[in-house]
Amino acid sequence: MAEKPTYEALMVRCKALENQTGQLERMKEKLQQKLREMSVLKTLGDQISRNVSFNKVAQSAVESLFDIMTADLVLLFSRKEEHLILVAQKYTDQQFRHQVKGPHKVGHCLCGLAVKTRQAIYVTDIHTDIRCTWEECKKAGLTSFAAIPLRTEDTIVGVLGIASADMYDFSKHAALLETAANQIAAGLQNALYYRLIHGQTETIAREMHEKKLVEQVLATSVNFTEAVLDSIPDVIGIQDLNHRIIRYNAAGYRFLGRTPENTVGQKCYELIGRSSPCRVCATTQVYKTKKAERVEKYVDEMDKWIDVRAYPVFDDNGEILQIIEHIRDISREKKTEIRLHESHERLIAILNSIDASIYVADMNTHEIIFMNQHMIQDFGRDCTGEICWEAFRKQSDPCPHCTNDQLLDEKGNPTGVCAWEGRNPITEKFYVNHDRAIKWTDGRFVKLQVAFDITDHKNMEEQLRQAQKMEAIGTLAGGVAHDFNNMLSIIGGRAELALKKAGPDSPVHNDVTQILHAANRSADITRQLLAFARKQTISPKVIDLNDSVGTMLKMLGRLIGEEIDLLWKPAGDLWSVKIDPSQIDQILANLCINARDAISGVGKITIETGMVFFDQPYCDIHVGFTPGEFVLLAVSDNGTGMTQDTLKNVFEPFFTTKKRGRGTGLGLATVYGIVKQNNGFINVYSEPGQGTIFKIYLPRHAAMPRKMPERSISPMPAGRGETILIVEDEPNILEMLETILQTLDYKTLSAATPGQAIHIARTHQGSIHLLLTDVVMPQMNGRDLAKTLSETFFDLKILFMSGYSANVIAHQGVLDQGVHFIQKPFPMEVLAEKIREVLDDKTIPGCQNSSFK
């Protein structure tokens, strides 16, 4: 019989059992700690990851989705066999709160169908979709609905419902919602696991009272923990402080494509073919911080994006014993995110490359949501987040021309493009704006405006209108001057004849003299009109502009008076120009007189020359300018200057700011016409109180200038009995010319039409020495008449006369070489000198010149 243990021996054994019980208690506490940590490994974002309660995870998931989606109601149902139980909801208004009277069956309504078909369902209008049988949704005023099943592996654990009172297409966010549903499912599953583990732990605690079952309880807990780990779809791994793998769950071995035998004991980085730890490693960071860490990275060797979360496991002394890793494959989500980012970047690049100002603003709050780079440069800053009327127009109230009310119809649908034009007070530019309503990423309608800068077009339109106006005025002025010239020719001619008949003692001598003076002054006015209309026939010469200006300085000094300084600044090595020298005199006289009248008292007038070059881009935005090299003639003064309104009309005939009787208003019109006739252009710059400068640009001529011979003053030459055929369709002028030429001892033949002239010439028995013909006549112009007669009369001399050339004798106002011309009206002595000059010309007759062939 065995000897009974002594009391001391029993006490020793009890003491040993107590020690063993204490060890088991500590082991139990460590096991419970590990179970609690693993229960939160599966999370849905930061909000879900902080909860281990099933209901809190569900509510956190609903609130997170409610915050990021355009929705009025978010519901979450869990599945219990063939029924759906509402576990969480979030709504914008009390009317959208859904009262659940009982569980919903799988297969009924949209949520039940989503669970049954295992597919997400998106309905834009539940009132027209027969699948929607949940009348509470319709009565609450909801319109759009989405139902997404919550899936873990092959199991549907619930369904997520999202609804909106407005019509909204939730399918645009299908990828986001379905990925979120999977995360919610995993989070809910983890919460269930935690609930099971927690319940199992409580069972273990109760059984700890029976010491003989401790071994069995521990073995059961370990097996249960392993079962839980293997049921989690994400990768769960445990490694030591040297990165050596202790174990993975089943999902981990599938993820790596390995078995436990060739995995356990290997270093984690060796499993993907690396020889050293990863540069970005959550486990390494845990070693440093001694707290949970998270990294997101791309693994080249696996061609995968992974989300890694590492959690430390501490021993009794607070030192890290092991690391638990939670790894989730996020390649699909990351690639979607990258594609969205690339698409966004491409769209931004396109918008920034458009040569227009583009912005987007909320149609209710008027907050600026987006500005492209072109608009940021226009306004000098990025105004995103500001109110549109404050940022773009510096106004305190909405713009009166806002188009928001026109962009949506009564049903809230876009109406199309609304175009309008206006000037922005900040950029001071003119824009044509195209506004339209578009649907933004969150489903709301916003205003998109595309504005094109048309400032240059506006300026060019204004310049073109002014040029067309001047051209029309010139045409009118030329026609009036031509007809007026005919009358002045009669008045002047008759007055001269009357003076010859009436001696100095005649009582009408003074009156006739005044008539002649008035006719001459009127002729000057018509010449100015013709110069403006570019119908003044000229004889251009290649000249040095400096020489021409230099010869005018003394005369100009007498014109402007002693109180005004005349400053002359000639440019060296000046290019030549081809122009009638008398036109330079006209330009200078008119500009200097205008400058003199603009100066009150003492002042200064400056004349200068220079050389400039205009390229094509400059001419593209300046109507009337042409590319090339030009000689500059500038006349400036320090007088009173002109306003912008005055500058707009400064070249118009008869426009003047001078007092009555001080000017005809034709001076600058004459300058304008001369410049245009010589293929040049003119600019005027002036500010009130700052003076004025006129800049005239004449085309450069390559030939060397010729000095003009000075005209000698001689008595009026008379005729030598030569016969002159006069052709003029104005009877009064024809009669006057007959009288004048007969007075000068010429024989005359008169014809009122070209046909009559041809008949007279062919039937005349004697010689015809000169044809004096008008240019513009009915039936035939003077040029064709001269050519016809020259075919019969080879020695016939030709002298053309006209109020303007009509581009018949002169090409674009420039006389052909060898062609003789006299401008109407003309004094008797000028006519006498010109006829004598033509008759005495020993060169080939004008009609046989190449110009008539």
ABEGO torsion letter per residue (X at the ends): XBBBBBAAAAAAAAAAAAAAAAAAAAAAAAAAAAAAAAAAABBBEAAAAABABAAAAAAAAAAAAAAABBBABBBBBBBBEABBBBABBBBABAAABBBBABBBBBGBEAAAAAAAAGBBBBBABAAABAABABAAAAAAGBABBBBBBBBBEABBAEBBBBBBABBBBAAAAAAAAAAAAAAAAAAAAAAAAAAAAAAAAAAAAAAAABAAAAAAAAAAAAAAAAAAAAABABBBBBBBAAGBBABBBAAAAAAAGBBAAAABGBBAAAAAGBABBBABBAAAAAAAAGBBBBBBBBBAAAGBBBBBBBBBBBBAAGBBABBBBBBBBAAAAAAAAAAAAAAAAAAAAAAAABBBBBBBBBAAAGBBABBBAAAAAAAGBBABGBBAAAAAAGBABBBAABAAAAABBAAGBBAEBBBBBBBBAAAGBBBBBBBBBBBBAAGBBBBBBBBBBAAAAAAAAAAAAAAAAAAAAAAAAAAAAAAAAAAAAAAAAAAAAAAAABBAABAAAAAAAAAAAAAAAAAAAAAAAAAAAGABBBBBBBBBAAAAAAAAAAAAAAAAEAABBBBBBBBBGBBBBBBBAAAAAAAAAAAAAAAAAABBEBBBBBBBBBBBBBBAAAAAABBGBBBEBBBBBBBBBABAEBBAAAAAAAABBGBBABBBGABAGAAAAAAAAAAAAAGBBBBBBBBBGAEBBBBBBBBBBABBBBBBBBBBBBBBBBBAGBBBBBBBABAAAAAAAAAAAAAAGBBBBBBABAAAAAAAAAABABBBABBBBBABBBGBBAAAAAAAAAAABAABBBBBBBABAGGAABBGGBBBBGBBBBBOBBBAAAAAAAAAAAAABABBBAAABAAAX
